[in-house]
Amino acid sequence: MENRKINSYGIVGSIYANYIIQSIALIVIMQFSQALSKQLNTDIVGLGYVASGIGIGKIFLMFVGGVLSDKFGRKLFIYLGMICYAIFFVGIIFCTNIHIAFCLAIAVGAGNSFLDTGSMPALTECFPGAASSASVLIKAFISIGTLVLPFIVTFFDTNKIWYGWAFLGFTAYLIINSLLLLPQQFPHKDTTIKGCEGSVNYFTGNPRFEFEGILLIVMGFTTTATFVIILQWLPTIAIKGVNMSDIDANQLISYYSTASIISVFVTAFVVKRFLKPIFCIIILPALSALVLIVFYFNISPVMCVIAAIGVGFTAAGGVLQLTLVVMQQLFPTRKGLAVGCMYTFSGLSFVVIPRIVPKLAMINVSYAILIDFFIAVSSVLLGSIVFYRFKKVIDLTKI
């Protein structure tokens, strides 16, 4: 199939559109909590049980999706992801049993896994010469979904409209996007990320998946955990550490989110023009660590704001995606496996962090900042070791 028959912009447009709906699906249960609580005859704890199914579906199917995506291609798994979301959106509006709702939430997690393992490699294959920018921009579209959904919820609540129409609207969105994607011919799944001047032959040695591959997979956990701690615990740190009001403390997350969105575009520009991803996965965690250690020694209202903006910019603006790009550069024929492994460890951070940080925070809220600092430093150390190996097997002048 000749490259001229591949509409890369059409494919990537559909992928980005899917990430808007993906971010909506991840938080929609709690956003429509009142309506769903009545329908399922449960409370907020019961809805938490339902929502936990998302994490189960995501973690257990991410690796499988990655391996099979390398075997069967990207388009199939993007469609499987869309189908899983549609099953959830349609099924939940007719569901009255909390356990069935839990199973439908697992479908959301499965959809997340399949969409990621199909989409992330497809992005780099559609734009092998701009893989870093294409991957980082996903964060912007994820932010669009989380930004828009609260307005949708408010509109439906204010006008007393049945929430099911919103879910059916999301399903129609998926159907339209699937029809637009259907005629698209995808690039070959073994397409290699291109370096300088279109070079694909940039290897000077053989990378080892069992060494640098494993280190990068672990970075999937550390780079995610760095921003998860701030995202989930900064308001608590502000309230308990400096007696900030609830309203002001929650406002910190708005600063964090704004900084992360700005960072997406800045990072995409920087990796396109100035810095290679391998440098960014060391520099950005180092900057996060710097912000966190200053925050630890000076917990104040001003530093809470600075920490929100600093970590939002340095940790939540695409470090995970850039780490994935580095792994895909090293292992171009195992891109799906790279996504599956790295995003599984990324998902584990959402399971592990809530079990560790609260116990530390109950002793002293500053411990939450300290553990975040050490996690960021571990990202720097892991990234530095990967960089050492990267130089051994790849000619940096050709990427």
NORSULLIN-V608551 format. One record per residue. N is the residue number from 1. RES is the residue in three letters. OMEGA is omega as a letter, one per 30 degrees, with the letter a starting at -180 (* if undefined). Layout:
n=<N N>
res=<RES RES>
omega=<OMEGA OMEGA>
This chain:
n=<1 2 3 4 5 6 7 8 9 10 11 12 13 14 15 16 17 18 19 20 21 22 23 24 25 26 27 28 29 30 31 32 33 34 35 36 37 38 39 40 41 42 43 44 45 46 47 48 49 50 51 52 53 54 55 56 57 58 59 60 61 62 63 64 65 66 67 68 69 70 71 72 73 74 75 76 77 78 79 80 81 82 83 84 85 86 87 88 89 90 91 92 93 94 95 96 97 98 99 100 101 102 103 104 105 106 107 108 109 110 111 112 113 114 115 116 117 118 119 120 121 122 123 124 125 126 127 128 129 130 131 132 133 134 135 136 137 138 139 140 141 142 143 144 145 146 147 148 149 150 151 152 153 154 155 156 157 158 159 160 161 162 163 164 165 166 167 168 169 170 171 172 173 174 175 176 177 178 179 180 181 182 183 184 185 186 187 188 189 190 191 192 193 194 195 196 197 198 199 200 201 202 203 204 205 206 207 208 209 210 211 212 213 214 215 216 217 218 219 220 221 222 223 224 225 226 227 228 229 230 231 232 233 234 235 236 237 238 239 240 241 242 243 244 245 246 247 248 249 250 251 252 253 254 255 256 257 258 259 260 261 262 263 264 265 266 267 268 269 270 271 272 273 274 275 276 277 278 279 280 281 282 283 284 285 286 287 288 289 290 291 292 293 294 295 296 297 298 299 300 301 302 303 304 305 306 307 308 309 310 311 312 313 314 315 316 317 318 319 320 321 322 323 324 325 326 327 328 329 330 331 332 333 334 335 336 337 338 339 340 341 342 343 344 345 346 347 348 349 350 351 352 353 354 355 356 357 358 359 360 361 362 363 364 365 366 367 368 369 370 371 372 373 374 375 376 377 378 379 380 381 382 383 384 385 386 387 388 389 390 391 392 393 394 395 396 397 398 399>
res=<MET GLU ASN ARG LYS ILE ASN SER TYR GLY ILE VAL GLY SER ILE TYR ALA ASN TYR ILE ILE GLN SER ILE ALA LEU ILE VAL ILE MET GLN PHE SER GLN ALA LEU SER LYS GLN LEU ASN THR ASP ILE VAL GLY LEU GLY TYR VAL ALA SER GLY ILE GLY ILE GLY LYS ILE PHE LEU MET PHE VAL GLY GLY VAL LEU SER ASP LYS PHE GLY ARG LYS LEU PHE ILE TYR LEU GLY MET ILE CYS TYR ALA ILE PHE PHE VAL GLY ILE ILE PHE CYS THR ASN ILE HIS ILE ALA PHE CYS LEU ALA ILE ALA VAL GLY ALA GLY ASN SER PHE LEU ASP THR GLY SER MET PRO ALA LEU THR GLU CYS PHE PRO GLY ALA ALA SER SER ALA SER VAL LEU ILE LYS ALA PHE ILE SER ILE GLY THR LEU VAL LEU PRO PHE ILE VAL THR PHE PHE ASP THR ASN LYS ILE TRP TYR GLY TRP ALA PHE LEU GLY PHE THR ALA TYR LEU ILE ILE ASN SER LEU LEU LEU LEU PRO GLN GLN PHE PRO HIS LYS ASP THR THR ILE LYS GLY CYS GLU GLY SER VAL ASN TYR PHE THR GLY ASN PRO ARG PHE GLU PHE GLU GLY ILE LEU LEU ILE VAL MET GLY PHE THR THR THR ALA THR PHE VAL ILE ILE LEU GLN TRP LEU PRO THR ILE ALA ILE LYS GLY VAL ASN MET SER ASP ILE ASP ALA ASN GLN LEU ILE SER TYR TYR SER THR ALA SER ILE ILE SER VAL PHE VAL THR ALA PHE VAL VAL LYS ARG PHE LEU LYS PRO ILE PHE CYS ILE ILE ILE LEU PRO ALA LEU SER ALA LEU VAL LEU ILE VAL PHE TYR PHE ASN ILE SER PRO VAL MET CYS VAL ILE ALA ALA ILE GLY VAL GLY PHE THR ALA ALA GLY GLY VAL LEU GLN LEU THR LEU VAL VAL MET GLN GLN LEU PHE PRO THR ARG LYS GLY LEU ALA VAL GLY CYS MET TYR THR PHE SER GLY LEU SER PHE VAL VAL ILE PRO ARG ILE VAL PRO LYS LEU ALA MET ILE ASN VAL SER TYR ALA ILE LEU ILE ASP PHE PHE ILE ALA VAL SER SER VAL LEU LEU GLY SER ILE VAL PHE TYR ARG PHE LYS LYS VAL ILE ASP LEU THR LYS ILE>
omega=<a a a l a l a a l l a l l l l l l a l a l a l a a a a a a l l a a a a l l a a l a l a l l l l l l a a l l a l l a a a a a a l l a a a l l a a l a a a a l l l l a l l l l l l a l a a a l a l a a a l l l l l l l l l l l l l a a a l a l a a l a l a l l a a l l a a a a a a a l a a a l l l a a l a a l l l a l l a l a a l l l a a l l a l l l l l l l a l a l l l a a a a l a l l a l l a l a l a l l a l a a a l l a l a a a l a l l l l l l l l l a a l a a a l a l a a a a l l l a a a a a l l l a a a a l l l a l l l a l l a l l a l a l a l l a a l a a a l a a l a a l a a l l l l a l l a a l l a a a l a l a a l l a l l a a a l a a a a a l l l a l l l l l a l l a a a l a a l l l l a a a a l l l l l l l l a a l l a a a l l a l l l a a l l l a l l l a l l l l l l a l l l l l l l l a l a a a l a a a l *>
